[in-house]
Amino acid sequence: MTALSAGVVSGGVTYHDRSPVRAGHSVGTAAWGPHLVVLILAGALAAGAWLRRRRLPSERRPRGLLPAPLGRPATRRIGLTARAVRHSPAGLWRLAVLALLAVLLLYLCWRAGVQMLGGLDPNFTVNAWGGPSYAGAMACHYLDLAVVGTVAAGLLDQALLPLPLAE
């Protein structure tokens, strides 16, 4: 939430400092075609994951919308992973990957916040991937955010050590 809030503030500053001169739209900057492909692929992968999950016996199905490291279990898994470095110094690589993924997720949250208010400036979205409109730019950027965020959360889930079965 803090990264998103900081992004909203940054976007507000960007909007406040906007130029009164309208920028011209450059042809070919909208990228609707690639985003349509991303949307179709993401939808197909989500449907496939949902179908695969439905085939698992109920006791083996992951709980929640995404099998991602969220909340208190994630905090315990991060601690477990950090403590494991004492036993295996190679675990430092795992921590480095975890740190990079965490920074990426924080950046994505910040960028989403920036786009909320910064995108109200027509010059902010005129040559954006989904531009020149606010709605189009937000649709494409949030699609990117959802796809990249889901991949990063899934990689985090794979990189963190699992909790012992007793918990």
Protein Blocks (a to p, Z undefined) as FASTA:
>chain_A
ZZmmmmmmmmmmmmmmpcfbdcdddehilommmmmmmmmmmmmmmmmmmmmmmmpcfklp
cgdjbdcdehjllmmmmmmmmmmmmmmmklmmmmmmmmmmmmmmmmmmmmmmmmmmmmmp
mklmmmgmklmbfklmmmmmmmmmmmmmmmmmmmmmmmpccddfkZZ
